[in-house]
């Protein structure tokens, strides 16, 4: 009875961080402004030169809602969707404030910048069966040729946005598939850069290799996402739960079957 309650408390606490509260308050400030000063209305926008038929504020809000619904279906986690929700909503408010008074817009942008610098999106802190590792543990447990279990390892950095937003997904998969045959671990490659170099993982955001998930069996790498193509480029990834389950054959491995047995 206490487990579901504890998980709910962790979930609520996670979304009550300064990042979520600050962005919610910033967006709400526009609504408050419109309520307190109803005479301050966005001017009708002339989008004719761009080929759009958006004449007023209502049309923009409808477009935003449609965009966010589409993003909700394609987002890998609620964390990723909320980050996009905040970004697109604040961008639209900037546009509307520009038509009201550029000075108000400037203050809004300043507050946005302060939030961006001082309130980063928090890492996932909820239930998990992921084992944190350092290079010594990694060498001893994962790269051991006598290891009989499969290991799915998350290579991450604490400052990468994609790593932060996918933390909840990796945790969810660990809770679902962790067994005596398949285990989940993670290693901070910002702290242990030599491990990143050993597995050819770039820490540059522009290289799109963070996070990297690698599956190990008997001390050897047998699969990774994102893949490194023969020309050295990185294969683009849709970080979706179902696709990742299939890519690593998690159900098969969790049941104690090997990848080769499934292919037969």
SEPAZA-539772 format. One record per residue (C-alpha): chain; x, y, z; residue in three letters. Coordinates in steps of 0.001 Angstrom, whole numbers. Layout:
N
<pt><ch>A</ch><u>X</u><v>Y</v><w>Z</w><aa>ala</aa></pt>
...
REM end
This chain:
264
<pt><ch>A</ch><u>0</u><v>0</v><w>0</w><aa>unk</aa></pt>
<pt><ch>A</ch><u>2893</u><v>2364</v><w>735</w><aa>unk</aa></pt>
<pt><ch>A</ch><u>4748</u><v>1782</v><w>-2582</w><aa>unk</aa></pt>
<pt><ch>A</ch><u>2155</u><v>3461</v><w>-4892</w><aa>unk</aa></pt>
<pt><ch>A</ch><u>1839</u><v>6337</v><w>-2417</w><aa>unk</aa></pt>
<pt><ch>A</ch><u>5614</u><v>6760</v><w>-2294</w><aa>unk</aa></pt>
<pt><ch>A</ch><u>5862</u><v>6705</v><w>-6116</w><aa>unk</aa></pt>
<pt><ch>A</ch><u>3123</u><v>9350</v><w>-6326</w><aa>unk</aa></pt>
<pt><ch>A</ch><u>4958</u><v>11567</v><w>-3831</w><aa>unk</aa></pt>
<pt><ch>A</ch><u>8187</u><v>11234</v><w>-5851</w><aa>unk</aa></pt>
<pt><ch>A</ch><u>6326</u><v>12073</v><w>-9076</w><aa>unk</aa></pt>
<pt><ch>A</ch><u>4648</u><v>15146</v><w>-7560</w><aa>unk</aa></pt>
<pt><ch>A</ch><u>7913</u><v>16298</v><w>-5994</w><aa>unk</aa></pt>
<pt><ch>A</ch><u>9705</u><v>15937</v><w>-9322</w><aa>unk</aa></pt>
<pt><ch>A</ch><u>7330</u><v>18301</v><w>-11072</w><aa>unk</aa></pt>
<pt><ch>A</ch><u>7357</u><v>20786</v><w>-8206</w><aa>unk</aa></pt>
<pt><ch>A</ch><u>10984</u><v>21726</v><w>-8870</w><aa>unk</aa></pt>
<pt><ch>A</ch><u>11995</u><v>25331</v><w>-9547</w><aa>unk</aa></pt>
<pt><ch>A</ch><u>12192</u><v>24601</v><w>-13306</w><aa>unk</aa></pt>
<pt><ch>A</ch><u>8528</u><v>23637</v><w>-13630</w><aa>unk</aa></pt>
<pt><ch>A</ch><u>7217</u><v>26178</v><w>-11119</w><aa>unk</aa></pt>
<pt><ch>A</ch><u>9253</u><v>29027</v><w>-12637</w><aa>unk</aa></pt>
<pt><ch>A</ch><u>8166</u><v>28334</v><w>-16209</w><aa>unk</aa></pt>
<pt><ch>A</ch><u>4527</u><v>27926</v><w>-15163</w><aa>unk</aa></pt>
<pt><ch>A</ch><u>4615</u><v>31269</v><w>-13348</w><aa>unk</aa></pt>
<pt><ch>A</ch><u>6288</u><v>32987</v><w>-16305</w><aa>unk</aa></pt>
<pt><ch>A</ch><u>3622</u><v>31753</v><w>-18717</w><aa>unk</aa></pt>
<pt><ch>A</ch><u>892</u><v>32628</v><w>-16204</w><aa>unk</aa></pt>
<pt><ch>A</ch><u>2231</u><v>36192</v><w>-16017</w><aa>unk</aa></pt>
<pt><ch>A</ch><u>913</u><v>36791</v><w>-19559</w><aa>unk</aa></pt>
<pt><ch>A</ch><u>-2560</u><v>35627</v><w>-18547</w><aa>unk</aa></pt>
<pt><ch>A</ch><u>-2377</u><v>37851</v><w>-15452</w><aa>unk</aa></pt>
<pt><ch>A</ch><u>-1320</u><v>40805</v><w>-17588</w><aa>unk</aa></pt>
<pt><ch>A</ch><u>-4266</u><v>40330</v><w>-19933</w><aa>unk</aa></pt>
<pt><ch>A</ch><u>-6695</u><v>40041</v><w>-16984</w><aa>unk</aa></pt>
<pt><ch>A</ch><u>-5402</u><v>43089</v><w>-15130</w><aa>unk</aa></pt>
<pt><ch>A</ch><u>-4945</u><v>45232</v><w>-18236</w><aa>unk</aa></pt>
<pt><ch>A</ch><u>-7655</u><v>44129</v><w>-20691</w><aa>unk</aa></pt>
<pt><ch>A</ch><u>-6942</u><v>47202</v><w>-22807</w><aa>unk</aa></pt>
<pt><ch>A</ch><u>-3520</u><v>45774</v><w>-23660</w><aa>unk</aa></pt>
<pt><ch>A</ch><u>-4387</u><v>43541</v><w>-26566</w><aa>unk</aa></pt>
<pt><ch>A</ch><u>-2134</u><v>42117</v><w>-29288</w><aa>unk</aa></pt>
<pt><ch>A</ch><u>-2527</u><v>43913</v><w>-32586</w><aa>unk</aa></pt>
<pt><ch>A</ch><u>-3857</u><v>41897</v><w>-35492</w><aa>unk</aa></pt>
<pt><ch>A</ch><u>-948</u><v>40325</v><w>-37273</w><aa>unk</aa></pt>
<pt><ch>A</ch><u>-495</u><v>40542</v><w>-41022</w><aa>unk</aa></pt>
<pt><ch>A</ch><u>935</u><v>37194</v><w>-42084</w><aa>unk</aa></pt>
<pt><ch>A</ch><u>-1</u><v>37582</v><w>-45735</w><aa>unk</aa></pt>
<pt><ch>A</ch><u>3588</u><v>37932</v><w>-46864</w><aa>unk</aa></pt>
<pt><ch>A</ch><u>4326</u><v>34493</v><w>-45368</w><aa>unk</aa></pt>
<pt><ch>A</ch><u>1288</u><v>32816</v><w>-46855</w><aa>unk</aa></pt>
<pt><ch>A</ch><u>-480</u><v>32283</v><w>-43514</w><aa>unk</aa></pt>
<pt><ch>A</ch><u>-4048</u><v>33292</v><w>-42725</w><aa>unk</aa></pt>
<pt><ch>A</ch><u>-3579</u><v>34131</v><w>-39044</w><aa>unk</aa></pt>
<pt><ch>A</ch><u>-5360</u><v>37363</v><w>-38258</w><aa>unk</aa></pt>
<pt><ch>A</ch><u>-5622</u><v>37393</v><w>-34479</w><aa>unk</aa></pt>
<pt><ch>A</ch><u>-4468</u><v>35961</v><w>-31177</w><aa>unk</aa></pt>
<pt><ch>A</ch><u>-7087</u><v>33207</v><w>-31142</w><aa>unk</aa></pt>
<pt><ch>A</ch><u>-5736</u><v>31683</v><w>-34335</w><aa>unk</aa></pt>
<pt><ch>A</ch><u>-2253</u><v>31563</v><w>-32853</w><aa>unk</aa></pt>
<pt><ch>A</ch><u>-3443</u><v>29789</v><w>-29704</w><aa>unk</aa></pt>
<pt><ch>A</ch><u>-5300</u><v>27202</v><w>-31789</w><aa>unk</aa></pt>
<pt><ch>A</ch><u>-2161</u><v>26568</v><w>-33852</w><aa>unk</aa></pt>
<pt><ch>A</ch><u>-128</u><v>26194</v><w>-30662</w><aa>unk</aa></pt>
<pt><ch>A</ch><u>-2579</u><v>23661</v><w>-29194</w><aa>unk</aa></pt>
<pt><ch>A</ch><u>-2503</u><v>21601</v><w>-32406</w><aa>unk</aa></pt>
<pt><ch>A</ch><u>1304</u><v>21659</v><w>-32430</w><aa>unk</aa></pt>
<pt><ch>A</ch><u>1501</u><v>20560</v><w>-28786</w><aa>unk</aa></pt>
<pt><ch>A</ch><u>-967</u><v>17706</v><w>-29340</w><aa>unk</aa></pt>
<pt><ch>A</ch><u>1182</u><v>16449</v><w>-32219</w><aa>unk</aa></pt>
<pt><ch>A</ch><u>4300</u><v>16779</v><w>-30063</w><aa>unk</aa></pt>
<pt><ch>A</ch><u>2592</u><v>14873</v><w>-27225</w><aa>unk</aa></pt>
<pt><ch>A</ch><u>2156</u><v>11840</v><w>-29475</w><aa>unk</aa></pt>
<pt><ch>A</ch><u>5773</u><v>11893</v><w>-30639</w><aa>unk</aa></pt>
<pt><ch>A</ch><u>7527</u><v>12795</v><w>-27367</w><aa>unk</aa></pt>
<pt><ch>A</ch><u>9431</u><v>9991</v><w>-25652</w><aa>unk</aa></pt>
<pt><ch>A</ch><u>8608</u><v>11144</v><w>-22091</w><aa>unk</aa></pt>
<pt><ch>A</ch><u>6375</u><v>13645</v><w>-20333</w><aa>unk</aa></pt>
<pt><ch>A</ch><u>9584</u><v>15489</v><w>-19373</w><aa>unk</aa></pt>
<pt><ch>A</ch><u>10447</u><v>16023</v><w>-23048</w><aa>unk</aa></pt>
<pt><ch>A</ch><u>6909</u><v>17155</v><w>-23878</w><aa>unk</aa></pt>
<pt><ch>A</ch><u>6765</u><v>19638</v><w>-20988</w><aa>unk</aa></pt>
<pt><ch>A</ch><u>10087</u><v>21154</v><w>-22094</w><aa>unk</aa></pt>
<pt><ch>A</ch><u>8654</u><v>21668</v><w>-25595</w><aa>unk</aa></pt>
<pt><ch>A</ch><u>5390</u><v>22979</v><w>-24130</w><aa>unk</aa></pt>
<pt><ch>A</ch><u>7266</u><v>25635</v><w>-22175</w><aa>unk</aa></pt>
<pt><ch>A</ch><u>9504</u><v>26579</v><w>-25107</w><aa>unk</aa></pt>
<pt><ch>A</ch><u>6788</u><v>26952</v><w>-27749</w><aa>unk</aa></pt>
<pt><ch>A</ch><u>4362</u><v>28713</v><w>-25395</w><aa>unk</aa></pt>
<pt><ch>A</ch><u>6977</u><v>31236</v><w>-24257</w><aa>unk</aa></pt>
<pt><ch>A</ch><u>8014</u><v>31873</v><w>-27861</w><aa>unk</aa></pt>
<pt><ch>A</ch><u>4426</u><v>32605</v><w>-28845</w><aa>unk</aa></pt>
<pt><ch>A</ch><u>3935</u><v>34891</v><w>-25837</w><aa>unk</aa></pt>
<pt><ch>A</ch><u>7059</u><v>36813</v><w>-26913</w><aa>unk</aa></pt>
<pt><ch>A</ch><u>5495</u><v>37342</v><w>-30329</w><aa>unk</aa></pt>
<pt><ch>A</ch><u>2205</u><v>38524</v><w>-28828</w><aa>unk</aa></pt>
<pt><ch>A</ch><u>3947</u><v>40843</v><w>-26361</w><aa>unk</aa></pt>
<pt><ch>A</ch><u>5949</u><v>42351</v><w>-29196</w><aa>unk</aa></pt>
<pt><ch>A</ch><u>2690</u><v>43509</v><w>-30794</w><aa>unk</aa></pt>
<pt><ch>A</ch><u>1504</u><v>44938</v><w>-27442</w><aa>unk</aa></pt>
<pt><ch>A</ch><u>4644</u><v>46692</v><w>-26205</w><aa>unk</aa></pt>
<pt><ch>A</ch><u>8228</u><v>45732</v><w>-27008</w><aa>unk</aa></pt>
<pt><ch>A</ch><u>9322</u><v>46902</v><w>-23550</w><aa>unk</aa></pt>
<pt><ch>A</ch><u>7057</u><v>44328</v><w>-21861</w><aa>unk</aa></pt>
<pt><ch>A</ch><u>8427</u><v>41709</v><w>-24248</w><aa>unk</aa></pt>
<pt><ch>A</ch><u>11980</u><v>42675</v><w>-23261</w><aa>unk</aa></pt>
<pt><ch>A</ch><u>11217</u><v>42074</v><w>-19579</w><aa>unk</aa></pt>
<pt><ch>A</ch><u>9638</u><v>38741</v><w>-20450</w><aa>unk</aa></pt>
<pt><ch>A</ch><u>12751</u><v>37708</v><w>-22384</w><aa>unk</aa></pt>
<pt><ch>A</ch><u>14986</u><v>38744</v><w>-19472</w><aa>unk</aa></pt>
<pt><ch>A</ch><u>12941</u><v>36602</v><w>-17070</w><aa>unk</aa></pt>
<pt><ch>A</ch><u>13107</u><v>33732</v><w>-19563</w><aa>unk</aa></pt>
<pt><ch>A</ch><u>16904</u><v>34054</v><w>-19723</w><aa>unk</aa></pt>
<pt><ch>A</ch><u>17209</u><v>34084</v><w>-15918</w><aa>unk</aa></pt>
<pt><ch>A</ch><u>15098</u><v>30929</v><w>-15727</w><aa>unk</aa></pt>
<pt><ch>A</ch><u>17161</u><v>29247</v><w>-18442</w><aa>unk</aa></pt>
<pt><ch>A</ch><u>20410</u><v>30003</v><w>-16598</w><aa>unk</aa></pt>
<pt><ch>A</ch><u>19291</u><v>29379</v><w>-13036</w><aa>unk</aa></pt>
<pt><ch>A</ch><u>16628</u><v>26651</v><w>-13275</w><aa>unk</aa></pt>
<pt><ch>A</ch><u>17650</u><v>23689</v><w>-15388</w><aa>unk</aa></pt>
<pt><ch>A</ch><u>15246</u><v>20820</v><w>-15974</w><aa>unk</aa></pt>
<pt><ch>A</ch><u>15793</u><v>18326</v><w>-13117</w><aa>unk</aa></pt>
<pt><ch>A</ch><u>17021</u><v>14773</v><w>-13563</w><aa>unk</aa></pt>
<pt><ch>A</ch><u>14702</u><v>11848</v><w>-12898</w><aa>unk</aa></pt>
<pt><ch>A</ch><u>14738</u><v>10868</v><w>-9198</w><aa>unk</aa></pt>
<pt><ch>A</ch><u>11949</u><v>8296</v><w>-9053</w><aa>unk</aa></pt>
<pt><ch>A</ch><u>11814</u><v>4490</v><w>-8690</w><aa>unk</aa></pt>
<pt><ch>A</ch><u>14444</u><v>2622</v><w>-10702</w><aa>unk</aa></pt>
<pt><ch>A</ch><u>16458</u><v>-589</v><w>-10928</w><aa>unk</aa></pt>
<pt><ch>A</ch><u>19456</u><v>1079</v><w>-12562</w><aa>unk</aa></pt>
<pt><ch>A</ch><u>22882</u><v>441</v><w>-11006</w><aa>unk</aa></pt>
<pt><ch>A</ch><u>25228</u><v>3485</v><w>-11057</w><aa>unk</aa></pt>
<pt><ch>A</ch><u>28763</u><v>2542</v><w>-12104</w><aa>unk</aa></pt>
<pt><ch>A</ch><u>32312</u><v>3805</v><w>-12159</w><aa>unk</aa></pt>
<pt><ch>A</ch><u>35035</u><v>2473</v><w>-14509</w><aa>unk</aa></pt>
<pt><ch>A</ch><u>36230</u><v>-103</v><w>-11965</w><aa>unk</aa></pt>
<pt><ch>A</ch><u>32793</u><v>-1627</v><w>-11467</w><aa>unk</aa></pt>
<pt><ch>A</ch><u>32143</u><v>-1380</v><w>-15206</w><aa>unk</aa></pt>
<pt><ch>A</ch><u>35315</u><v>-3334</v><w>-16048</w><aa>unk</aa></pt>
<pt><ch>A</ch><u>34685</u><v>-5924</v><w>-13360</w><aa>unk</aa></pt>
<pt><ch>A</ch><u>30999</u><v>-6613</v><w>-13979</w><aa>unk</aa></pt>
<pt><ch>A</ch><u>30201</u><v>-5629</v><w>-17573</w><aa>unk</aa></pt>
<pt><ch>A</ch><u>33396</u><v>-6279</v><w>-19541</w><aa>unk</aa></pt>
<pt><ch>A</ch><u>34036</u><v>-9608</v><w>-17868</w><aa>unk</aa></pt>
<pt><ch>A</ch><u>33955</u><v>-12371</v><w>-20555</w><aa>unk</aa></pt>
<pt><ch>A</ch><u>32557</u><v>-14771</v><w>-17933</w><aa>unk</aa></pt>
<pt><ch>A</ch><u>29522</u><v>-12550</v><w>-17297</w><aa>unk</aa></pt>
<pt><ch>A</ch><u>26402</u><v>-14651</v><w>-17910</w><aa>unk</aa></pt>
<pt><ch>A</ch><u>23874</u><v>-11817</v><w>-17713</w><aa>unk</aa></pt>
<pt><ch>A</ch><u>23014</u><v>-9229</v><w>-20350</w><aa>unk</aa></pt>
<pt><ch>A</ch><u>23596</u><v>-5601</v><w>-19376</w><aa>unk</aa></pt>
<pt><ch>A</ch><u>22005</u><v>-2526</v><w>-20929</w><aa>unk</aa></pt>
<pt><ch>A</ch><u>24159</u><v>463</v><w>-20016</w><aa>unk</aa></pt>
<pt><ch>A</ch><u>23217</u><v>4131</v><w>-20258</w><aa>unk</aa></pt>
<pt><ch>A</ch><u>26146</u><v>6419</v><w>-21083</w><aa>unk</aa></pt>
<pt><ch>A</ch><u>25067</u><v>9930</v><w>-20086</w><aa>unk</aa></pt>
<pt><ch>A</ch><u>26087</u><v>13355</v><w>-18837</w><aa>unk</aa></pt>
<pt><ch>A</ch><u>24120</u><v>15226</v><w>-16154</w><aa>unk</aa></pt>
<pt><ch>A</ch><u>24002</u><v>18427</v><w>-18235</w><aa>unk</aa></pt>
<pt><ch>A</ch><u>22751</u><v>17067</v><w>-21570</w><aa>unk</aa></pt>
<pt><ch>A</ch><u>19077</u><v>17917</v><w>-22154</w><aa>unk</aa></pt>
<pt><ch>A</ch><u>18310</u><v>14690</v><w>-24004</w><aa>unk</aa></pt>
<pt><ch>A</ch><u>19868</u><v>12630</v><w>-21206</w><aa>unk</aa></pt>
<pt><ch>A</ch><u>17750</u><v>14439</v><w>-18627</w><aa>unk</aa></pt>
<pt><ch>A</ch><u>14530</u><v>13996</v><w>-20580</w><aa>unk</aa></pt>
<pt><ch>A</ch><u>15124</u><v>10293</v><w>-21293</w><aa>unk</aa></pt>
<pt><ch>A</ch><u>16069</u><v>9424</v><w>-17725</w><aa>unk</aa></pt>
<pt><ch>A</ch><u>12476</u><v>8565</v><w>-16858</w><aa>unk</aa></pt>
<pt><ch>A</ch><u>12173</u><v>6249</v><w>-19887</w><aa>unk</aa></pt>
<pt><ch>A</ch><u>15319</u><v>4284</v><w>-19021</w><aa>unk</aa></pt>
<pt><ch>A</ch><u>14099</u><v>3975</v><w>-15426</w><aa>unk</aa></pt>
<pt><ch>A</ch><u>10692</u><v>2757</v><w>-16587</w><aa>unk</aa></pt>
<pt><ch>A</ch><u>12282</u><v>92</v><w>-18801</w><aa>unk</aa></pt>
<pt><ch>A</ch><u>14530</u><v>-1035</v><w>-15942</w><aa>unk</aa></pt>
<pt><ch>A</ch><u>11506</u><v>-1522</v><w>-13693</w><aa>unk</aa></pt>
<pt><ch>A</ch><u>9722</u><v>-3498</v><w>-16393</w><aa>unk</aa></pt>
<pt><ch>A</ch><u>12519</u><v>-5734</v><w>-17699</w><aa>unk</aa></pt>
<pt><ch>A</ch><u>15150</u><v>-6086</v><w>-14966</w><aa>unk</aa></pt>
<pt><ch>A</ch><u>15578</u><v>-9765</v><w>-14120</w><aa>unk</aa></pt>
<pt><ch>A</ch><u>18309</u><v>-12255</v><w>-13232</w><aa>unk</aa></pt>
<pt><ch>A</ch><u>19057</u><v>-12411</v><w>-16973</w><aa>unk</aa></pt>
<pt><ch>A</ch><u>18970</u><v>-8702</v><w>-17879</w><aa>unk</aa></pt>
<pt><ch>A</ch><u>20270</u><v>-5816</v><w>-15796</w><aa>unk</aa></pt>
<pt><ch>A</ch><u>20426</u><v>-2055</v><w>-16258</w><aa>unk</aa></pt>
<pt><ch>A</ch><u>23288</u><v>277</v><w>-15388</w><aa>unk</aa></pt>
<pt><ch>A</ch><u>24476</u><v>3809</v><w>-16062</w><aa>unk</aa></pt>
<pt><ch>A</ch><u>27806</u><v>5606</v><w>-16153</w><aa>unk</aa></pt>
<pt><ch>A</ch><u>28453</u><v>9347</v><w>-16141</w><aa>unk</aa></pt>
<pt><ch>A</ch><u>30819</u><v>9871</v><w>-19086</w><aa>unk</aa></pt>
<pt><ch>A</ch><u>31263</u><v>13548</v><w>-18211</w><aa>unk</aa></pt>
<pt><ch>A</ch><u>33043</u><v>12309</v><w>-15104</w><aa>unk</aa></pt>
<pt><ch>A</ch><u>34648</u><v>9256</v><w>-16722</w><aa>unk</aa></pt>
<pt><ch>A</ch><u>35682</u><v>10594</v><w>-20137</w><aa>unk</aa></pt>
<pt><ch>A</ch><u>38110</u><v>7737</v><w>-20862</w><aa>unk</aa></pt>
<pt><ch>A</ch><u>35166</u><v>5326</v><w>-20835</w><aa>unk</aa></pt>
<pt><ch>A</ch><u>33400</u><v>7511</v><w>-23408</w><aa>unk</aa></pt>
<pt><ch>A</ch><u>36497</u><v>7514</v><w>-25625</w><aa>unk</aa></pt>
<pt><ch>A</ch><u>36855</u><v>3748</v><w>-25315</w><aa>unk</aa></pt>
<pt><ch>A</ch><u>33372</u><v>3286</v><w>-26814</w><aa>unk</aa></pt>
<pt><ch>A</ch><u>33715</u><v>6168</v><w>-29297</w><aa>unk</aa></pt>
<pt><ch>A</ch><u>31067</u><v>8323</v><w>-27631</w><aa>unk</aa></pt>
<pt><ch>A</ch><u>31399</u><v>12047</v><w>-28283</w><aa>unk</aa></pt>
<pt><ch>A</ch><u>30368</u><v>14406</v><w>-25481</w><aa>unk</aa></pt>
<pt><ch>A</ch><u>29605</u><v>17234</v><w>-27920</w><aa>unk</aa></pt>
<pt><ch>A</ch><u>25892</u><v>18027</v><w>-28168</w><aa>unk</aa></pt>
<pt><ch>A</ch><u>26302</u><v>18697</v><w>-31894</w><aa>unk</aa></pt>
<pt><ch>A</ch><u>27317</u><v>15058</v><w>-32491</w><aa>unk</aa></pt>
<pt><ch>A</ch><u>23977</u><v>13735</v><w>-31158</w><aa>unk</aa></pt>
<pt><ch>A</ch><u>25544</u><v>10764</v><w>-29346</w><aa>unk</aa></pt>
<pt><ch>A</ch><u>24130</u><v>11534</v><w>-25928</w><aa>unk</aa></pt>
<pt><ch>A</ch><u>22661</u><v>9557</v><w>-24444</w><aa>unk</aa></pt>
<pt><ch>A</ch><u>24089</u><v>6291</v><w>-25818</w><aa>unk</aa></pt>
<pt><ch>A</ch><u>22569</u><v>2957</v><w>-24798</w><aa>unk</aa></pt>
<pt><ch>A</ch><u>24821</u><v>-92</v><w>-25283</w><aa>unk</aa></pt>
<pt><ch>A</ch><u>23879</u><v>-3737</v><w>-24761</w><aa>unk</aa></pt>
<pt><ch>A</ch><u>26640</u><v>-6037</v><w>-23479</w><aa>unk</aa></pt>
<pt><ch>A</ch><u>26763</u><v>-9839</v><w>-23449</w><aa>unk</aa></pt>
<pt><ch>A</ch><u>29736</u><v>-11894</v><w>-22224</w><aa>unk</aa></pt>
<pt><ch>A</ch><u>31816</u><v>-8726</v><w>-21925</w><aa>unk</aa></pt>
<pt><ch>A</ch><u>31228</u><v>-7609</v><w>-25521</w><aa>unk</aa></pt>
<pt><ch>A</ch><u>29082</u><v>-4920</v><w>-27118</w><aa>unk</aa></pt>
<pt><ch>A</ch><u>26286</u><v>-6527</v><w>-29160</w><aa>unk</aa></pt>
<pt><ch>A</ch><u>24144</u><v>-3476</v><w>-29919</w><aa>unk</aa></pt>
<pt><ch>A</ch><u>23832</u><v>253</v><w>-29374</w><aa>unk</aa></pt>
<pt><ch>A</ch><u>21535</u><v>3218</v><w>-29896</w><aa>unk</aa></pt>
<pt><ch>A</ch><u>22342</u><v>5505</v><w>-31611</w><aa>unk</aa></pt>
<pt><ch>A</ch><u>24350</u><v>3419</v><w>-34045</w><aa>unk</aa></pt>
<pt><ch>A</ch><u>27577</u><v>4614</v><w>-35629</w><aa>unk</aa></pt>
<pt><ch>A</ch><u>27359</u><v>4064</v><w>-39394</w><aa>unk</aa></pt>
<pt><ch>A</ch><u>30262</u><v>2776</v><w>-41499</w><aa>unk</aa></pt>
<pt><ch>A</ch><u>30928</u><v>6316</v><w>-42774</w><aa>unk</aa></pt>
<pt><ch>A</ch><u>31328</u><v>7535</v><w>-39193</w><aa>unk</aa></pt>
<pt><ch>A</ch><u>28009</u><v>9393</v><w>-39079</w><aa>unk</aa></pt>
<pt><ch>A</ch><u>25453</u><v>8870</v><w>-36325</w><aa>unk</aa></pt>
<pt><ch>A</ch><u>22187</u><v>7177</v><w>-37181</w><aa>unk</aa></pt>
<pt><ch>A</ch><u>19272</u><v>9408</v><w>-36197</w><aa>unk</aa></pt>
<pt><ch>A</ch><u>17090</u><v>8006</v><w>-33419</w><aa>unk</aa></pt>
<pt><ch>A</ch><u>13410</u><v>8237</v><w>-32552</w><aa>unk</aa></pt>
<pt><ch>A</ch><u>13557</u><v>7722</v><w>-28801</w><aa>unk</aa></pt>
<pt><ch>A</ch><u>10292</u><v>5822</v><w>-28478</w><aa>unk</aa></pt>
<pt><ch>A</ch><u>9644</u><v>3166</v><w>-25842</w><aa>unk</aa></pt>
<pt><ch>A</ch><u>8311</u><v>514</v><w>-28237</w><aa>unk</aa></pt>
<pt><ch>A</ch><u>11139</u><v>983</v><w>-30739</w><aa>unk</aa></pt>
<pt><ch>A</ch><u>13797</u><v>706</v><w>-28020</w><aa>unk</aa></pt>
<pt><ch>A</ch><u>12180</u><v>-2420</v><w>-26598</w><aa>unk</aa></pt>
<pt><ch>A</ch><u>12364</u><v>-3999</v><w>-30032</w><aa>unk</aa></pt>
<pt><ch>A</ch><u>15871</u><v>-2729</v><w>-30844</w><aa>unk</aa></pt>
<pt><ch>A</ch><u>17327</u><v>-4412</v><w>-27759</w><aa>unk</aa></pt>
<pt><ch>A</ch><u>14821</u><v>-7304</v><w>-27660</w><aa>unk</aa></pt>
<pt><ch>A</ch><u>14269</u><v>-6566</v><w>-23992</w><aa>unk</aa></pt>
<pt><ch>A</ch><u>11433</u><v>-9021</v><w>-23430</w><aa>unk</aa></pt>
<pt><ch>A</ch><u>13465</u><v>-11846</v><w>-24969</w><aa>unk</aa></pt>
<pt><ch>A</ch><u>16566</u><v>-11053</v><w>-22907</w><aa>unk</aa></pt>
<pt><ch>A</ch><u>14586</u><v>-10557</v><w>-19704</w><aa>unk</aa></pt>
<pt><ch>A</ch><u>13147</u><v>-14065</v><w>-20110</w><aa>unk</aa></pt>
<pt><ch>A</ch><u>16640</u><v>-15520</v><w>-20380</w><aa>unk</aa></pt>
<pt><ch>A</ch><u>16793</u><v>-16079</v><w>-24144</w><aa>unk</aa></pt>
<pt><ch>A</ch><u>19750</u><v>-14817</v><w>-26171</w><aa>unk</aa></pt>
<pt><ch>A</ch><u>19548</u><v>-12574</v><w>-29204</w><aa>unk</aa></pt>
<pt><ch>A</ch><u>20791</u><v>-15374</v><w>-31424</w><aa>unk</aa></pt>
<pt><ch>A</ch><u>18082</u><v>-17723</v><w>-30193</w><aa>unk</aa></pt>
<pt><ch>A</ch><u>15396</u><v>-15274</v><w>-31223</w><aa>unk</aa></pt>
<pt><ch>A</ch><u>16798</u><v>-14881</v><w>-34729</w><aa>unk</aa></pt>
<pt><ch>A</ch><u>16686</u><v>-18654</v><w>-35397</w><aa>unk</aa></pt>
REM end
